[in-house]
Amino acid sequence: MIAQADSTQWPDAAIAITGILLLIAIAVVVIWQAAAVVRARTAIQREQAYRTLAEESAAAQRSTADQLERAVAELGELRSRTGELERLIKSVE
């Protein structure tokens, strides 16, 4: 009776264990590759966001430089007008 209850042979068990390990290995590889794809997509999105931010920053810098240039020109004009007013006041005194 004991011999009949133990009908599983060691070679059959070894094949089953090997099959299970193979399935586990395949599952690990698939999960690993899926995670790599997710990481790559995230990196691409991050790079696009940084590129957009850099473009916006460059546009803001150009705008600020233009405004600064206009302010410097206006300041120069105000200085020349102030100098003319000072000369006029000194000539009146």
PDB file of N, CA, C and O in Angstrom:
ATOM      1  N   MET A   1       0.794  -1.182   0.000  1.00  0.00           N
ATOM      2  CA  MET A   1       0.000   0.000   0.000  1.00  0.00           C
ATOM      3  C   MET A   1       0.845   1.258   0.000  1.00  0.00           C
ATOM      4  O   MET A   1       0.488   2.248  -0.639  1.00  0.00           O
ATOM      5  N   ILE A   2       1.932   1.231   0.692  1.00  0.00           N
ATOM      6  CA  ILE A   2       2.793   2.392   0.746  1.00  0.00           C
ATOM      7  C   ILE A   2       3.392   2.667  -0.628  1.00  0.00           C
ATOM      8  O   ILE A   2       3.546   3.827  -1.009  1.00  0.00           O
ATOM      9  N   ALA A   3       3.716   1.666  -1.347  1.00  0.00           N
ATOM     10  CA  ALA A   3       4.305   1.826  -2.675  1.00  0.00           C
ATOM     11  C   ALA A   3       3.288   2.414  -3.639  1.00  0.00           C
ATOM     12  O   ALA A   3       3.665   3.165  -4.538  1.00  0.00           O
ATOM     13  N   GLN A   4       2.018   2.097  -3.479  1.00  0.00           N
ATOM     14  CA  GLN A   4       1.000   2.627  -4.382  1.00  0.00           C
ATOM     15  C   GLN A   4       0.697   4.089  -4.089  1.00  0.00           C
ATOM     16  O   GLN A   4       0.411   4.838  -5.023  1.00  0.00           O
ATOM     17  N   ALA A   5       0.745   4.526  -2.851  1.00  0.00           N
ATOM     18  CA  ALA A   5       0.452   5.904  -2.473  1.00  0.00           C
ATOM     19  C   ALA A   5       1.551   6.837  -2.970  1.00  0.00           C
ATOM     20  O   ALA A   5       1.275   7.995  -3.285  1.00  0.00           O
ATOM     21  N   ASP A   6       2.771   6.363  -3.045  1.00  0.00           N
ATOM     22  CA  ASP A   6       3.895   7.172  -3.489  1.00  0.00           C
ATOM     23  C   ASP A   6       4.126   6.934  -4.975  1.00  0.00           C
ATOM     24  O   ASP A   6       5.119   6.324  -5.369  1.00  0.00           O
ATOM     25  N   SER A   7       3.195   7.425  -5.799  1.00  0.00           N
ATOM     26  CA  SER A   7       3.282   7.154  -7.226  1.00  0.00           C
ATOM     27  C   SER A   7       4.117   8.196  -7.980  1.00  0.00           C
ATOM     28  O   SER A   7       4.411   7.997  -9.159  1.00  0.00           O
ATOM     29  N   THR A   8       4.505   9.296  -7.333  1.00  0.00           N
ATOM     30  CA  THR A   8       5.305  10.327  -7.987  1.00  0.00           C
ATOM     31  C   THR A   8       6.763   9.903  -7.997  1.00  0.00           C
ATOM     32  O   THR A   8       7.336   9.590  -6.954  1.00  0.00           O
ATOM     33  N   GLN A   9       7.344   9.896  -9.154  1.00  0.00           N
ATOM     34  CA  GLN A   9       8.749   9.530  -9.315  1.00  0.00           C
ATOM     35  C   GLN A   9       9.602  10.802  -9.212  1.00  0.00           C
ATOM     36  O   GLN A   9       9.119  11.897  -9.500  1.00  0.00           O
ATOM     37  N   TRP A  10      10.839  10.660  -8.809  1.00  0.00           N
ATOM     38  CA  TRP A  10      11.740  11.805  -8.690  1.00  0.00           C
ATOM     39  C   TRP A  10      11.983  12.512 -10.023  1.00  0.00           C
ATOM     40  O   TRP A  10      12.046  13.741 -10.032  1.00  0.00           O
ATOM     41  N   PRO A  11      12.118  11.832 -11.110  1.00  0.00           N
ATOM     42  CA  PRO A  11      12.283  12.549 -12.381  1.00  0.00           C
ATOM     43  C   PRO A  11      11.068  13.412 -12.733  1.00  0.00           C
ATOM     44  O   PRO A  11      11.213  14.509 -13.272  1.00  0.00           O
ATOM     45  N   ASP A  12       9.884  12.911 -12.426  1.00  0.00           N
ATOM     46  CA  ASP A  12       8.674  13.694 -12.681  1.00  0.00           C
ATOM     47  C   ASP A  12       8.645  14.932 -11.794  1.00  0.00           C
ATOM     48  O   ASP A  12       8.251  16.007 -12.245  1.00  0.00           O
ATOM     49  N   ALA A  13       9.054  14.792 -10.556  1.00  0.00           N
ATOM     50  CA  ALA A  13       9.084  15.929  -9.638  1.00  0.00           C
ATOM     51  C   ALA A  13      10.143  16.943 -10.082  1.00  0.00           C
ATOM     52  O   ALA A  13       9.924  18.152  -9.999  1.00  0.00           O
ATOM     53  N   ALA A  14      11.273  16.454 -10.548  1.00  0.00           N
ATOM     54  CA  ALA A  14      12.330  17.356 -11.015  1.00  0.00           C
ATOM     55  C   ALA A  14      11.872  18.147 -12.230  1.00  0.00           C
ATOM     56  O   ALA A  14      12.177  19.334 -12.343  1.00  0.00           O
ATOM     57  N   ILE A  15      11.154  17.516 -13.129  1.00  0.00           N
ATOM     58  CA  ILE A  15      10.629  18.209 -14.313  1.00  0.00           C
ATOM     59  C   ILE A  15       9.603  19.256 -13.889  1.00  0.00           C
ATOM     60  O   ILE A  15       9.595  20.363 -14.427  1.00  0.00           O
ATOM     61  N   ALA A  16       8.743  18.922 -12.937  1.00  0.00           N
ATOM     62  CA  ALA A  16       7.731  19.863 -12.456  1.00  0.00           C
ATOM     63  C   ALA A  16       8.398  21.069 -11.786  1.00  0.00           C
ATOM     64  O   ALA A  16       8.008  22.212 -12.021  1.00  0.00           O
ATOM     65  N   ILE A  17       9.402  20.804 -10.954  1.00  0.00           N
ATOM     66  CA  ILE A  17      10.114  21.898 -10.280  1.00  0.00           C
ATOM     67  C   ILE A  17      10.818  22.778 -11.301  1.00  0.00           C
ATOM     68  O   ILE A  17      10.794  24.005 -11.195  1.00  0.00           O
ATOM     69  N   THR A  18      11.443  22.150 -12.288  1.00  0.00           N
ATOM     70  CA  THR A  18      12.126  22.916 -13.338  1.00  0.00           C
ATOM     71  C   THR A  18      11.133  23.767 -14.116  1.00  0.00           C
ATOM     72  O   THR A  18      11.429  24.917 -14.441  1.00  0.00           O
ATOM     73  N   GLY A  19       9.973  23.228 -14.415  1.00  0.00           N
ATOM     74  CA  GLY A  19       8.933  23.984 -15.126  1.00  0.00           C
ATOM     75  C   GLY A  19       8.454  25.174 -14.324  1.00  0.00           C
ATOM     76  O   GLY A  19       8.270  26.265 -14.864  1.00  0.00           O
ATOM     77  N   ILE A  20       8.252  24.964 -13.036  1.00  0.00           N
ATOM     78  CA  ILE A  20       7.812  26.055 -12.164  1.00  0.00           C
ATOM     79  C   ILE A  20       8.882  27.139 -12.091  1.00  0.00           C
ATOM     80  O   ILE A  20       8.573  28.327 -12.172  1.00  0.00           O
ATOM     81  N   LEU A  21      10.148  26.727 -11.936  1.00  0.00           N
ATOM     82  CA  LEU A  21      11.235  27.705 -11.898  1.00  0.00           C
ATOM     83  C   LEU A  21      11.351  28.470 -13.220  1.00  0.00           C
ATOM     84  O   LEU A  21      11.633  29.668 -13.224  1.00  0.00           O
ATOM     85  N   LEU A  22      11.134  27.783 -14.328  1.00  0.00           N
ATOM     86  CA  LEU A  22      11.171  28.443 -15.632  1.00  0.00           C
ATOM     87  C   LEU A  22      10.056  29.477 -15.748  1.00  0.00           C
ATOM     88  O   LEU A  22      10.282  30.581 -16.244  1.00  0.00           O
ATOM     89  N   LEU A  23       8.864  29.128 -15.298  1.00  0.00           N
ATOM     90  CA  LEU A  23       7.750  30.078 -15.321  1.00  0.00           C
ATOM     91  C   LEU A  23       8.018  31.284 -14.426  1.00  0.00           C
ATOM     92  O   LEU A  23       7.701  32.419 -14.781  1.00  0.00           O
ATOM     93  N   ILE A  24       8.604  31.023 -13.267  1.00  0.00           N
ATOM     94  CA  ILE A  24       8.948  32.127 -12.363  1.00  0.00           C
ATOM     95  C   ILE A  24       9.988  33.038 -13.011  1.00  0.00           C
ATOM     96  O   ILE A  24       9.877  34.262 -12.937  1.00  0.00           O
ATOM     97  N   ALA A  25      10.991  32.447 -13.643  1.00  0.00           N
ATOM     98  CA  ALA A  25      12.030  33.241 -14.307  1.00  0.00           C
ATOM     99  C   ALA A  25      11.437  34.083 -15.435  1.00  0.00           C
ATOM    100  O   ALA A  25      11.792  35.251 -15.591  1.00  0.00           O
ATOM    101  N   ILE A  26      10.545  33.499 -16.214  1.00  0.00           N
ATOM    102  CA  ILE A  26       9.900  34.245 -17.301  1.00  0.00           C
ATOM    103  C   ILE A  26       9.061  35.386 -16.729  1.00  0.00           C
ATOM    104  O   ILE A  26       9.076  36.498 -17.259  1.00  0.00           O
ATOM    105  N   ALA A  27       8.332  35.111 -15.653  1.00  0.00           N
ATOM    106  CA  ALA A  27       7.518  36.154 -15.034  1.00  0.00           C
ATOM    107  C   ALA A  27       8.390  37.296 -14.515  1.00  0.00           C
ATOM    108  O   ALA A  27       8.031  38.464 -14.658  1.00  0.00           O
ATOM    109  N   VAL A  28       9.526  36.966 -13.920  1.00  0.00           N
ATOM    110  CA  VAL A  28      10.436  37.999 -13.410  1.00  0.00           C
ATOM    111  C   VAL A  28      10.971  38.848 -14.563  1.00  0.00           C
ATOM    112  O   VAL A  28      11.030  40.073 -14.452  1.00  0.00           O
ATOM    113  N   VAL A  29      11.353  38.219 -15.649  1.00  0.00           N
ATOM    114  CA  VAL A  29      11.875  38.954 -16.806  1.00  0.00           C
ATOM    115  C   VAL A  29      10.800  39.871 -17.383  1.00  0.00           C
ATOM    116  O   VAL A  29      11.080  41.021 -17.721  1.00  0.00           O
ATOM    117  N   VAL A  30       9.581  39.369 -17.496  1.00  0.00           N
ATOM    118  CA  VAL A  30       8.487  40.186 -18.043  1.00  0.00           C
ATOM    119  C   VAL A  30       8.210  41.379 -17.136  1.00  0.00           C
ATOM    120  O   VAL A  30       8.044  42.499 -17.618  1.00  0.00           O
ATOM    121  N   ILE A  31       8.158  41.150 -15.842  1.00  0.00           N
ATOM    122  CA  ILE A  31       7.924  42.241 -14.895  1.00  0.00           C
ATOM    123  C   ILE A  31       9.071  43.245 -14.948  1.00  0.00           C
ATOM    124  O   ILE A  31       8.845  44.455 -14.929  1.00  0.00           O
ATOM    125  N   TRP A  32      10.290  42.746 -15.015  1.00  0.00           N
ATOM    126  CA  TRP A  32      11.477  43.621 -15.073  1.00  0.00           C
ATOM    127  C   TRP A  32      11.428  44.497 -16.324  1.00  0.00           C
ATOM    128  O   TRP A  32      11.699  45.696 -16.245  1.00  0.00           O
ATOM    129  N   GLN A  33      11.090  43.926 -17.463  1.00  0.00           N
ATOM    130  CA  GLN A  33      11.027  44.681 -18.717  1.00  0.00           C
ATOM    131  C   GLN A  33       9.880  45.688 -18.695  1.00  0.00           C
ATOM    132  O   GLN A  33      10.022  46.798 -19.209  1.00  0.00           O
ATOM    133  N   ALA A  34       8.764  45.317 -18.112  1.00  0.00           N
ATOM    134  CA  ALA A  34       7.637  46.250 -17.995  1.00  0.00           C
ATOM    135  C   ALA A  34       8.032  47.443 -17.131  1.00  0.00           C
ATOM    136  O   ALA A  34       7.690  48.584 -17.441  1.00  0.00           O
ATOM    137  N   ALA A  35       8.746  47.174 -16.058  1.00  0.00           N
ATOM    138  CA  ALA A  35       9.214  48.272 -15.199  1.00  0.00           C
ATOM    139  C   ALA A  35      10.210  49.157 -15.948  1.00  0.00           C
ATOM    140  O   ALA A  35      10.209  50.375 -15.772  1.00  0.00           O
ATOM    141  N   ALA A  36      11.050  48.559 -16.770  1.00  0.00           N
ATOM    142  CA  ALA A  36      12.009  49.343 -17.555  1.00  0.00           C
ATOM    143  C   ALA A  36      11.281  50.243 -18.549  1.00  0.00           C
ATOM    144  O   ALA A  36      11.685  51.385 -18.764  1.00  0.00           O
ATOM    145  N   VAL A  37      10.223  49.738 -19.148  1.00  0.00           N
ATOM    146  CA  VAL A  37       9.437  50.552 -20.080  1.00  0.00           C
ATOM    147  C   VAL A  37       8.787  51.721 -19.344  1.00  0.00           C
ATOM    148  O   VAL A  37       8.774  52.846 -19.845  1.00  0.00           O
ATOM    149  N   VAL A  38       8.256  51.458 -18.173  1.00  0.00           N
ATOM    150  CA  VAL A  38       7.637  52.527 -17.377  1.00  0.00           C
ATOM    151  C   VAL A  38       8.686  53.576 -17.006  1.00  0.00           C
ATOM    152  O   VAL A  38       8.421  54.775 -17.093  1.00  0.00           O
ATOM    153  N   ARG A  39       9.871  53.130 -16.593  1.00  0.00           N
ATOM    154  CA  ARG A  39      10.937  54.078 -16.244  1.00  0.00           C
ATOM    155  C   ARG A  39      11.351  54.901 -17.457  1.00  0.00           C
ATOM    156  O   ARG A  39      11.597  56.101 -17.335  1.00  0.00           O
ATOM    157  N   ALA A  40      11.429  54.279 -18.611  1.00  0.00           N
ATOM    158  CA  ALA A  40      11.813  55.002 -19.829  1.00  0.00           C
ATOM    159  C   ALA A  40      10.761  56.042 -20.197  1.00  0.00           C
ATOM    160  O   ALA A  40      11.098  57.169 -20.558  1.00  0.00           O
ATOM    161  N   ARG A  41       9.511  55.672 -20.106  1.00  0.00           N
ATOM    162  CA  ARG A  41       8.438  56.631 -20.406  1.00  0.00           C
ATOM    163  C   ARG A  41       8.468  57.796 -19.429  1.00  0.00           C
ATOM    164  O   ARG A  41       8.285  58.947 -19.826  1.00  0.00           O
ATOM    165  N   THR A  42       8.695  57.507 -18.172  1.00  0.00           N
ATOM    166  CA  THR A  42       8.777  58.561 -17.163  1.00  0.00           C
ATOM    167  C   THR A  42       9.949  59.490 -17.454  1.00  0.00           C
ATOM    168  O   THR A  42       9.828  60.708 -17.326  1.00  0.00           O
ATOM    169  N   ALA A  43      11.075  58.919 -17.844  1.00  0.00           N
ATOM    170  CA  ALA A  43      12.248  59.738 -18.162  1.00  0.00           C
ATOM    171  C   ALA A  43      11.974  60.627 -19.367  1.00  0.00           C
ATOM    172  O   ALA A  43      12.381  61.788 -19.384  1.00  0.00           O
ATOM    173  N   ILE A  44      11.290  60.098 -20.371  1.00  0.00           N
ATOM    174  CA  ILE A  44      10.956  60.895 -21.554  1.00  0.00           C
ATOM    175  C   ILE A  44      10.030  62.043 -21.173  1.00  0.00           C
ATOM    176  O   ILE A  44      10.229  63.174 -21.617  1.00  0.00           O
ATOM    177  N   GLN A  45       9.028  61.763 -20.363  1.00  0.00           N
ATOM    178  CA  GLN A  45       8.112  62.819 -19.928  1.00  0.00           C
ATOM    179  C   GLN A  45       8.853  63.881 -19.119  1.00  0.00           C
ATOM    180  O   GLN A  45       8.602  65.076 -19.276  1.00  0.00           O
ATOM    181  N   ARG A  46       9.762  63.442 -18.258  1.00  0.00           N
ATOM    182  CA  ARG A  46      10.530  64.381 -17.445  1.00  0.00           C
ATOM    183  C   ARG A  46      11.409  65.256 -18.335  1.00  0.00           C
ATOM    184  O   ARG A  46      11.504  66.464 -18.119  1.00  0.00           O
ATOM    185  N   GLU A  47      12.050  64.652 -19.332  1.00  0.00           N
ATOM    186  CA  GLU A  47      12.894  65.421 -20.242  1.00  0.00           C
ATOM    187  C   GLU A  47      12.071  66.418 -21.042  1.00  0.00           C
ATOM    188  O   GLU A  47      12.519  67.541 -21.270  1.00  0.00           O
ATOM    189  N   GLN A  48      10.885  66.033 -21.468  1.00  0.00           N
ATOM    190  CA  GLN A  48      10.020  66.960 -22.197  1.00  0.00           C
ATOM    191  C   GLN A  48       9.594  68.114 -21.301  1.00  0.00           C
ATOM    192  O   GLN A  48       9.532  69.261 -21.742  1.00  0.00           O
ATOM    193  N   ALA A  49       9.301  67.808 -20.046  1.00  0.00           N
ATOM    194  CA  ALA A  49       8.918  68.874 -19.112  1.00  0.00           C
ATOM    195  C   ALA A  49      10.090  69.823 -18.881  1.00  0.00           C
ATOM    196  O   ALA A  49       9.900  71.038 -18.839  1.00  0.00           O
ATOM    197  N   TYR A  50      11.303  69.282 -18.730  1.00  0.00           N
ATOM    198  CA  TYR A  50      12.476  70.141 -18.561  1.00  0.00           C
ATOM    199  C   TYR A  50      12.733  70.981 -19.808  1.00  0.00           C
ATOM    200  O   TYR A  50      13.099  72.151 -19.702  1.00  0.00           O
ATOM    201  N   ARG A  51      12.544  70.395 -20.980  1.00  0.00           N
ATOM    202  CA  ARG A  51      12.750  71.122 -22.235  1.00  0.00           C
ATOM    203  C   ARG A  51      11.749  72.280 -22.333  1.00  0.00           C
ATOM    204  O   ARG A  51      12.118  73.393 -22.707  1.00  0.00           O
ATOM    205  N   THR A  52      10.484  72.010 -21.994  1.00  0.00           N
ATOM    206  CA  THR A  52       9.460  73.049 -22.010  1.00  0.00           C
ATOM    207  C   THR A  52       9.799  74.145 -21.013  1.00  0.00           C
ATOM    208  O   THR A  52       9.670  75.332 -21.313  1.00  0.00           O
ATOM    209  N   LEU A  53      10.232  73.742 -19.832  1.00  0.00           N
ATOM    210  CA  LEU A  53      10.613  74.712 -18.806  1.00  0.00           C
ATOM    211  C   LEU A  53      11.794  75.563 -19.271  1.00  0.00           C
ATOM    212  O   LEU A  53      11.817  76.773 -19.045  1.00  0.00           O
ATOM    213  N   ALA A  54      12.761  74.939 -19.913  1.00  0.00           N
ATOM    214  CA  ALA A  54      13.917  75.682 -20.411  1.00  0.00           C
ATOM    215  C   ALA A  54      13.512  76.672 -21.499  1.00  0.00           C
ATOM    216  O   ALA A  54      14.011  77.796 -21.535  1.00  0.00           O
ATOM    217  N   GLU A  55      12.608  76.255 -22.384  1.00  0.00           N
ATOM    218  CA  GLU A  55      12.135  77.165 -23.430  1.00  0.00           C
ATOM    219  C   GLU A  55      11.380  78.337 -22.833  1.00  0.00           C
ATOM    220  O   GLU A  55      11.566  79.477 -23.258  1.00  0.00           O
ATOM    221  N   GLU A  56      10.529  78.070 -21.852  1.00  0.00           N
ATOM    222  CA  GLU A  56       9.792  79.150 -21.186  1.00  0.00           C
ATOM    223  C   GLU A  56      10.744  80.086 -20.452  1.00  0.00           C
ATOM    224  O   GLU A  56      10.560  81.303 -20.459  1.00  0.00           O
ATOM    225  N   SER A  57      11.754  79.515 -19.824  1.00  0.00           N
ATOM    226  CA  SER A  57      12.738  80.318 -19.112  1.00  0.00           C
ATOM    227  C   SER A  57      13.515  81.206 -20.077  1.00  0.00           C
ATOM    228  O   SER A  57      13.760  82.377 -19.784  1.00  0.00           O
ATOM    229  N   ALA A  58      13.902  80.660 -21.219  1.00  0.00           N
ATOM    230  CA  ALA A  58      14.634  81.448 -22.219  1.00  0.00           C
ATOM    231  C   ALA A  58      13.756  82.573 -22.746  1.00  0.00           C
ATOM    232  O   ALA A  58      14.238  83.689 -22.942  1.00  0.00           O
ATOM    233  N   ALA A  59      12.484  82.303 -22.977  1.00  0.00           N
ATOM    234  CA  ALA A  59      11.562  83.344 -23.444  1.00  0.00           C
ATOM    235  C   ALA A  59      11.404  84.434 -22.391  1.00  0.00           C
ATOM    236  O   ALA A  59      11.366  85.620 -22.718  1.00  0.00           O
ATOM    237  N   ALA A  60      11.313  84.029 -21.125  1.00  0.00           N
ATOM    238  CA  ALA A  60      11.195  85.018 -20.048  1.00  0.00           C
ATOM    239  C   ALA A  60      12.470  85.852 -19.944  1.00  0.00           C
ATOM    240  O   ALA A  60      12.399  87.056 -19.697  1.00  0.00           O
ATOM    241  N   GLN A  61      13.624  85.235 -20.127  1.00  0.00           N
ATOM    242  CA  GLN A  61      14.879  85.981 -20.083  1.00  0.00           C
ATOM    243  C   GLN A  61      14.959  86.983 -21.228  1.00  0.00           C
ATOM    244  O   GLN A  61      15.411  88.112 -21.041  1.00  0.00           O
ATOM    245  N   ARG A  62      14.518  86.568 -22.416  1.00  0.00           N
ATOM    246  CA  ARG A  62      14.522  87.507 -23.548  1.00  0.00           C
ATOM    247  C   ARG A  62      13.595  88.688 -23.271  1.00  0.00           C
ATOM    248  O   ARG A  62      13.943  89.837 -23.543  1.00  0.00           O
ATOM    249  N   SER A  63      12.420  88.397 -22.731  1.00  0.00           N
ATOM    250  CA  SER A  63      11.465  89.454 -22.407  1.00  0.00           C
ATOM    251  C   SER A  63      12.039  90.401 -21.357  1.00  0.00           C
ATOM    252  O   SER A  63      11.906  91.619 -21.473  1.00  0.00           O
ATOM    253  N   THR A  64      12.668  89.846 -20.348  1.00  0.00           N
ATOM    254  CA  THR A  64      13.267  90.664 -19.297  1.00  0.00           C
ATOM    255  C   THR A  64      14.402  91.513 -19.856  1.00  0.00           C
ATOM    256  O   THR A  64      14.552  92.678 -19.485  1.00  0.00           O
ATOM    257  N   ALA A  65      15.197  90.934 -20.742  1.00  0.00           N
ATOM    258  CA  ALA A  65      16.295  91.687 -21.356  1.00  0.00           C
ATOM    259  C   ALA A  65      15.756  92.838 -22.199  1.00  0.00           C
ATOM    260  O   ALA A  65      16.313  93.935 -22.180  1.00  0.00           O
ATOM    261  N   ASP A  66      14.673  92.592 -22.938  1.00  0.00           N
ATOM    262  CA  ASP A  66      14.057  93.665 -23.730  1.00  0.00           C
ATOM    263  C   ASP A  66      13.528  94.771 -22.833  1.00  0.00           C
ATOM    264  O   ASP A  66      13.721  95.953 -23.118  1.00  0.00           O
ATOM    265  N   GLN A  67      12.860  94.390 -21.745  1.00  0.00           N
ATOM    266  CA  GLN A  67      12.334  95.392 -20.811  1.00  0.00           C
ATOM    267  C   GLN A  67      13.469  96.171 -20.164  1.00  0.00           C
ATOM    268  O   GLN A  67      13.360  97.383 -19.984  1.00  0.00           O
ATOM    269  N   LEU A  68      14.537  95.506 -19.820  1.00  0.00           N
ATOM    270  CA  LEU A  68      15.686  96.175 -19.217  1.00  0.00           C
ATOM    271  C   LEU A  68      16.313  97.145 -20.203  1.00  0.00           C
ATOM    272  O   LEU A  68      16.703  98.252 -19.831  1.00  0.00           O
ATOM    273  N   GLU A  69      16.408  96.738 -21.445  1.00  0.00           N
ATOM    274  CA  GLU A  69      16.973  97.616 -22.463  1.00  0.00           C
ATOM    275  C   GLU A  69      16.118  98.876 -22.629  1.00  0.00           C
ATOM    276  O   GLU A  69      16.652  99.979 -22.743  1.00  0.00           O
ATOM    277  N   ARG A  70      14.796  98.712 -22.643  1.00  0.00           N
ATOM    278  CA  ARG A  70      13.902  99.882 -22.739  1.00  0.00           C
ATOM    279  C   ARG A  70      14.037 100.764 -21.513  1.00  0.00           C
ATOM    280  O   ARG A  70      14.053 101.989 -21.630  1.00  0.00           O
ATOM    281  N   ALA A  71      14.135 100.148 -20.322  1.00  0.00           N
ATOM    282  CA  ALA A  71      14.271 100.924 -19.086  1.00  0.00           C
ATOM    283  C   ALA A  71      15.572 101.715 -19.088  1.00  0.00           C
ATOM    284  O   ALA A  71      15.596 102.866 -18.652  1.00  0.00           O
ATOM    285  N   VAL A  72      16.649 101.116 -19.570  1.00  0.00           N
ATOM    286  CA  VAL A  72      17.943 101.814 -19.624  1.00  0.00           C
ATOM    287  C   VAL A  72      17.855 102.978 -20.602  1.00  0.00           C
ATOM    288  O   VAL A  72      18.385 104.057 -20.336  1.00  0.00           O
ATOM    289  N   ALA A  73      17.195 102.765 -21.722  1.00  0.00           N
ATOM    290  CA  ALA A  73      17.043 103.854 -22.702  1.00  0.00           C
ATOM    291  C   ALA A  73      16.221 104.991 -22.112  1.00  0.00           C
ATOM    292  O   ALA A  73      16.574 106.160 -22.266  1.00  0.00           O
ATOM    293  N   GLU A  74      15.130 104.654 -21.438  1.00  0.00           N
ATOM    294  CA  GLU A  74      14.294 105.687 -20.808  1.00  0.00           C
ATOM    295  C   GLU A  74      15.057 106.408 -19.709  1.00  0.00           C
ATOM    296  O   GLU A  74      14.918 107.621 -19.558  1.00  0.00           O
ATOM    297  N   LEU A  75      15.865 105.680 -18.936  1.00  0.00           N
ATOM    298  CA  LEU A  75      16.664 106.301 -17.883  1.00  0.00           C
ATOM    299  C   LEU A  75      17.676 107.269 -18.486  1.00  0.00           C
ATOM    300  O   LEU A  75      17.888 108.360 -17.957  1.00  0.00           O
ATOM    301  N   GLY A  76      18.292 106.875 -19.578  1.00  0.00           N
ATOM    302  CA  GLY A  76      19.230 107.776 -20.253  1.00  0.00           C
ATOM    303  C   GLY A  76      18.528 109.035 -20.732  1.00  0.00           C
ATOM    304  O   GLY A  76      19.069 110.135 -20.620  1.00  0.00           O
ATOM    305  N   GLU A  77      17.318 108.874 -21.267  1.00  0.00           N
ATOM    306  CA  GLU A  77      16.544 110.032 -21.718  1.00  0.00           C
ATOM    307  C   GLU A  77      16.192 110.933 -20.546  1.00  0.00           C
ATOM    308  O   GLU A  77      16.280 112.156 -20.653  1.00  0.00           O
ATOM    309  N   LEU A  78      15.791 110.332 -19.418  1.00  0.00           N
ATOM    310  CA  LEU A  78      15.470 111.124 -18.226  1.00  0.00           C
ATOM    311  C   LEU A  78      16.700 111.867 -17.706  1.00  0.00           C
ATOM    312  O   LEU A  78      16.596 113.014 -17.270  1.00  0.00           O
ATOM    313  N   ARG A  79      17.852 111.221 -17.751  1.00  0.00           N
ATOM    314  CA  ARG A  79      19.076 111.891 -17.301  1.00  0.00           C
ATOM    315  C   ARG A  79      19.406 113.093 -18.191  1.00  0.00           C
ATOM    316  O   ARG A  79      19.806 114.148 -17.698  1.00  0.00           O
ATOM    317  N   SER A  80      19.237 112.923 -19.487  1.00  0.00           N
ATOM    318  CA  SER A  80      19.532 114.046 -20.379  1.00  0.00           C
ATOM    319  C   SER A  80      18.540 115.184 -20.153  1.00  0.00           C
ATOM    320  O   SER A  80      18.927 116.353 -20.172  1.00  0.00           O
ATOM    321  N   ARG A  81      17.281 114.858 -19.943  1.00  0.00           N
ATOM    322  CA  ARG A  81      16.283 115.898 -19.654  1.00  0.00           C
ATOM    323  C   ARG A  81      16.581 116.590 -18.327  1.00  0.00           C
ATOM    324  O   ARG A  81      16.469 117.810 -18.215  1.00  0.00           O
ATOM    325  N   THR A  82      16.963 115.799 -17.324  1.00  0.00           N
ATOM    326  CA  THR A  82      17.297 116.382 -16.024  1.00  0.00           C
ATOM    327  C   THR A  82      18.496 117.313 -16.161  1.00  0.00           C
ATOM    328  O   THR A  82      18.520 118.393 -15.569  1.00  0.00           O
ATOM    329  N   GLY A  83      19.474 116.903 -16.927  1.00  0.00           N
ATOM    330  CA  GLY A  83      20.647 117.758 -17.152  1.00  0.00           C
ATOM    331  C   GLY A  83      20.257 119.048 -17.842  1.00  0.00           C
ATOM    332  O   GLY A  83      20.769 120.113 -17.497  1.00  0.00           O
ATOM    333  N   GLU A  84      19.360 118.971 -18.809  1.00  0.00           N
ATOM    334  CA  GLU A  84      18.899 120.180 -19.493  1.00  0.00           C
ATOM    335  C   GLU A  84      18.153 121.095 -18.533  1.00  0.00           C
ATOM    336  O   GLU A  84      18.327 122.314 -18.562  1.00  0.00           O
ATOM    337  N   LEU A  85      17.310 120.491 -17.671  1.00  0.00           N
ATOM    338  CA  LEU A  85      16.577 121.298 -16.689  1.00  0.00           C
ATOM    339  C   LEU A  85      17.540 121.978 -15.711  1.00  0.00           C
ATOM    340  O   LEU A  85      17.335 123.139 -15.359  1.00  0.00           O
ATOM    341  N   GLU A  86      18.577 121.277 -15.273  1.00  0.00           N
ATOM    342  CA  GLU A  86      19.565 121.857 -14.357  1.00  0.00           C
ATOM    343  C   GLU A  86      20.269 123.037 -15.022  1.00  0.00           C
ATOM    344  O   GLU A  86      20.466 124.080 -14.399  1.00  0.00           O
ATOM    345  N   ARG A  87      20.644 122.867 -16.281  1.00  0.00           N
ATOM    346  CA  ARG A  87      21.301 123.960 -17.015  1.00  0.00           C
ATOM    347  C   ARG A  87      20.365 125.149 -17.158  1.00  0.00           C
ATOM    348  O   ARG A  87      20.789 126.297 -17.025  1.00  0.00           O
ATOM    349  N   LEU A  88      19.100 124.878 -17.427  1.00  0.00           N
ATOM    350  CA  LEU A  88      18.123 125.945 -17.583  1.00  0.00           C
ATOM    351  C   LEU A  88      17.943 126.694 -16.273  1.00  0.00           C
ATOM    352  O   LEU A  88      17.893 127.924 -16.261  1.00  0.00           O
ATOM    353  N   ILE A  89      17.846 125.958 -15.165  1.00  0.00           N
ATOM    354  CA  ILE A  89      17.669 126.596 -13.855  1.00  0.00           C
ATOM    355  C   ILE A  89      18.907 127.422 -13.507  1.00  0.00           C
ATOM    356  O   ILE A  89      18.775 128.530 -12.986  1.00  0.00           O
ATOM    357  N   LYS A  90      20.094 126.911 -13.783  1.00  0.00           N
ATOM    358  CA  LYS A  90      21.328 127.651 -13.477  1.00  0.00           C
ATOM    359  C   LYS A  90      21.412 128.910 -14.352  1.00  0.00           C
ATOM    360  O   LYS A  90      21.895 129.949 -13.900  1.00  0.00           O
ATOM    361  N   SER A  91      20.957 128.820 -15.567  1.00  0.00           N
ATOM    362  CA  SER A  91      21.025 130.005 -16.431  1.00  0.00           C
ATOM    363  C   SER A  91      20.014 131.051 -16.009  1.00  0.00           C
ATOM    364  O   SER A  91      20.238 132.242 -16.229  1.00  0.00           O
ATOM    365  N   VAL A  92      18.895 130.637 -15.403  1.00  0.00           N
ATOM    366  CA  VAL A  92      17.877 131.587 -14.950  1.00  0.00           C
ATOM    367  C   VAL A  92      18.357 132.286 -13.675  1.00  0.00           C
ATOM    368  O   VAL A  92      18.050 133.460 -13.471  1.00  0.00           O
ATOM    369  N   GLU A  93      19.074 131.615 -12.848  1.00  0.00           N
ATOM    370  CA  GLU A  93      19.528 132.218 -11.587  1.00  0.00           C
ATOM    371  C   GLU A  93      20.554 133.216 -11.882  1.00  0.00           C
ATOM    372  O   GLU A  93      21.080 133.851 -10.967  1.00  0.00           O
TER     373      GLU A  93
END
